[in-house]
């Protein structure tokens, strides 16, 4: 039985990962869980899976969790950690065979990096790991002789399609994008988009940040950067196409003109199960593509005028160093400000572009360099959000 540790167990991917574990009894045990502040959800997970160790956001939450578990009569109590030390304890648990990196934001970056260095099998859902620190993380993976297994549906699809040929036979990777809720929205109307509209994704049910990133298509920009590191491709070998049905999750074109595509339902349990059970394929009764509903497959080009975040991501990738890290940090701050109604929708790419314009050219030598650059980019992003807010207020008076 393989033992699993999950960074971000109460988020969307973490919960679906545990659903997959429960659907395959006898194959997996859960040895460690890291969450933020959703203590009720975490308590239920502890009750069902009996992990040895758990981590929460801070010391106060750790005390509250201990009280909650006793009130619920949950026994035995796991070791309860918190903060950075807690995340590292979960990611480096000595009994963990597989570490699922699903924490949102850079909070899971260091723990994932340490798991990679230890030679753990890492099932990667957290985009920030490779966007912010791709060169360092992949160097550690290569040194440990381990492959990162992608959970994101697009990279998971590429991983499956690459089993059909060698690296040298690949002409290009084609990542598909739904286009989100604003694929056909008049450009002039984007200025007045509300958080509710942006959160109404037509195909996928995801967490708030990734749903907004889908609306701006920054998620696709991140995925281009991730694909470059995961699969060792040149930037010009990675293309993005709009595919509103989200049935084809990605494609690989080989030098002979053959194109392999991976199709599946819009259900994250499929790529999660693939990553957990790789290199096996295990039968699933929970997830299947409904062919009767598959009427057509449409494709279109990505407009960088409509989706400037895709352009910004490619520019950051080309510059390398601290720029992809700053891209991610600025996006996280800008998205949070938009959800809090402190920044308009079109302010998201504006804040990111301003932060990139202020970012120095720095090469990363160690993880502390990444964390320092991340913190500085967040500081600059907060300044730019405030500057835009002041400008908007002045314009209305």
N, C-alpha and C positions, 0 to 999 in steps of 0.2 A: 504494500500500500504506500503510495507516494504522499508525503506530507506537504501541505500548502501553507504558505504565509501570504497574507494579503495586505498591501498598503492601500488604504482607502476602502475599507470593507463596507462602509455604510453608504457609499456613493452608488451611482447607477451601475457601473461596471462591477464594483465589488459585490453588490447584491446579486447581480446576474451570475457572477462567478460562483457564488455559494449555491445558487439555484442549479447550476451545472453539476457541482459536486454532489448535491443531494439527488440528482437524477441518475448518478452513476455510483450506486452504493457499493462499498467494498473496494473501490479504486483509490479513493483519496481520503486523507484525514486532514483536519485543519489544526495547525500547531500554533499559529500566531495571527493576530488581527490588529491593524492600526486604523483608528478612526479619528474624527475631529471632535464634534460635540453632540452628535445624535446618539445620546446614551440609551434611549429606549430601543432603538434599532439594534445597537450593539449588544445590549443585554439579551435580546432575543437570539442573536447569533451565538453568543456565549452559551446560552442555555441549550441550543440545538447541537453545537459543534464541539463544545468543551475544549477550547484552546488552552495551551499552557500559559500563554502570555498575551496580553493585550496592551494597547497604547491609546491614549486620548490626547487632546490638544494641550492641556495644561494641568497643573497640580490640583486646581480647584475641581476640574472635571474628573480627575482621578479619584478624589475623595467622594464626589457625588456618585460615581459609578460603583464604588465599593458599597456605599449605603444602599443604592438601588438594588444591587445583586443580593444583598442580605435580606432586604425587604421582600424580594421575590422568591426567596428561599433557594436560590441557585447555588449549587454546590457540586464539586469543589470550586472555590474561587480561583481564578487565574492570577498570575502575577500581574499587577497593574502598573504600567509605566506611563510616562507622558512626555510631550515635547520632542525635541530633536533626539535626545537620548532614547526615547521610546520608539521612535521611528527606526532608528538604527538597530535597536534590539530586535524588532520584528523582522527587518530586512536581512539581518545576519544570524537569525536563530539557527543554532547548530543542527537541529533536526529537519529544517526546511529543505525539501528537494526542489520545490518550485516556489519562486517569489513572484507574485502577481503585483505589478507596479501600476496601480490604478488611482493613486492619490491625485487630486487636482492641484495644479500649480507646482512650484519648485519645492514644496514641502517634502515631496517624496524623492527628490533628485539625489541627495546625498546617500540615503539608505539604498536606493537602487544601484548606485555606483558601487557601494561597498559589497552588495550582493553579487554584482558582476565580477568584481575583483576576487571574491571568494570562490568563483566558479559555479555558482548556483545557476540553475535554469531559470531565466527571467522571462516571464510572459509580460510584454510591455504594452500598456495602454496609455500611460502618462506621456503626452506629447513633449512636455518640457524637457524630459531627459535627453533626447537627441537633438531637439531644437537648440537648447541652451548649451549643451555640453557634448555634442555628438562626437567630436574628435577624441576627447578624453575617454568617453564611455566605450567607444568602439576599439580604441587601443587596449583598454582593459579587457574587453571581451576577447580580442584576438590573442592577448597574452595568456588568458585563462583557457583558450581553446574552446570557447563556448559560443553558441549562436543565440542571439536574442530572438525570441519568438513573438512576432507582432500580433496584438489583439485587435487593433483598429481594423475595421472591415476591409479597408482599401489595401493596407499593407499585408494583411492576412491573405487576401486574394492574390496579391502579387507573389507572396511566398508559395502559395499552392501552384500558381502557374509556372513558376521558375523550376518546379520539379520536372518540367517537360523538356529541359535543355540545359546546356552549360552556360556559364556566365559569358563566355566569349561569343556565344551564338545569339545573344540578345541585342536587338536593334534599339528598342526603347520600351519604357514602361508607360502605360496610360492609366492614370488615376481618374476615376469618375467622380463627379460631383452632382448632387441633386440640383444645385442652384438655389436651394433654400426657398424661403417664402417670398423673396423679392426678385425672382428670376425675370418676371415680366412687368414688374412695377415701373411706371414711368419714372425716369430719373429725377424729375422735378419733385416727385412725391416722396423721395427718400429722405428729404430734409425733415419731414414731419413724422417719420416712423416712430411708433411707441414701443416700449419694451414688450408689451403684450403681443403686438404684431410680430415682432422679431422672434419671440419665443414660440410662435406657432409654426413649428417645422412641419412640412407636409408629409414627411416619411418616417422620421426617426423620433423616438422618445429618449432624450438625453438630459444631462445636467445643464444648468443655466448658461455657464460660460461657453461650453462647446456648442450649444444651440445658437447663441449669439455669434460665435465664430463661424458657424455654418451660414448664418444670414449675411455676414460680411465676406464670407469665403476665406477668411484668414485661416480657418482650419485646413483648407486645401493648400495654402501657402506653407503652413507648418508641415503638412504631409509630404510636400515636395522635398523639404529639407530632410525630413526623417528618411524618406526613400533613398536619398543620396547616400546617407550613412548606413542604413540597414543593408542595402543591396550593392553598395560599392559602384554606383553609377555616376556618370558625369551629369552635371545639371541639365545639359542640352538633351540628354537621353530620357528625361522625365517630362511627360506632357499631361495636361489636365483637360478633360472634356466634360461638358455639361451632359448629364444623363438623368433626366427628371424622375424616371421610374425607380432609380436606385436598385435595380435588379442585377445588373452587372456591376460588381464591386470594384473590379480593376481588370486590366488586360496586359498581356506581355506580347509584344511583336518580336518575332525572331528574324534573323537576317535573310531567311529564305522566303519571307513574306507571310509565313504562318502567324496567326494571332490566336493565342489561348486566352479565354475569358473565364472568370469564375462567377457563376450566378448563384444567388441564394435569396432567401427572404430578408426583409429588413428586421432582423432579429440578432442581437449581439451574442446570444447564447451559442450560435454556430461558430463564429471565430474564436470565442473563448474556449469551447470544447476542443476545437482543433489544436489550439496552443497547449492546452493542458495534457492532451493525449498524444501529441506528436512524438514519434513519427507514425504512430498507429492512426487508423481511422476507426472510430467506435460508433456503433449504431446509435441513432437518436430517434426517439418516438415523439419528441417535443417540438422539433423544428423541421419544417419542410417547405419547399417552394410550391405554391399553388399555381400549377400550370394553366388552369382554367381561367385565371385572372390575368394571364400574361398576353395581352392583346398586341402590344407594340413596344419597340425599343427606339427611343429618340436620342439623338446626340447633337451637340452644338458647341460652338467655340465659347471660350471664356472672355468676356469683355472686361478689360482692366479699367475701363472708364466706369463701368457699373461696379466693379469689384477691385478697387485700387489696392486692397490688402494683398492680393496675389502678386502684384508688381513689387510691392514693398518687401514681401518675403523673398522673392527671387533676388532682389538687389542686396538684401542682407546676407543671403546665402553666398552670393558672388564675392562679397567683401570678406566674409568669414570672421574669425576671431570673436570679438565681443558683440558684433552686430546681430547675429541671430538671437543671442541671449537678450539683448536690449529690445529686440522686436517682440519677443515673448513677454517680457516684463511690462513693457509699455502697453501691450494689448490687454494684459490682465487688469491693469489699473484702469484703462480706458473703458473696458467692458463693464467693470464694476461701477464706474461713474455713470455710464449710460443706464444701467439697471436701476441705479439710485436716482435717475432723472436729473443728474447734475451735468450731463453732457448729451448733446444731440447725437443721433445715429451716425451722421456724417462726421461728427467730431472724433469718432474712433480712429479712422485712418489718419486724420489730421494730427492727433496727438502722437501717434506712432511715428509719422514722418518727421515731426519736430524732434522727437527723442533721438531717432536715428541720425538726424542732422547734428546733434550735439554729442554723439557717442564717439569717443576716441578709438583709434585703431590699436587694439591690444590683442596679443596672442595669449591663449590660456596654457599655463604650465601645470596647474593643479586645481583641485576642486574649489579651494578658497578663492582663486581668481574668478571663477564663475559666480560664486555667491556674492563677491564684492561687486562685480559688474551688474549683477541682477539688482542688488540693493540700490546702486547708483541710478540705474535706469528707472527704477520705480520712483525714486525721489524726483527725477526730472519729469517723469510722466505726471506725477501729482502737481508739480508746478505748472505744467502745460494745461492740465485740466482746469486748474484754478484760473489761469490766464484767459482761457477761452470763456469760462463762466463770467469773469469780470467784463470781458469784451461784449458778451451777449447781453449782460445786464445794462451796460452803458448804451448799447444800441437801442434798447427798448425805452430808455428814459429821455 
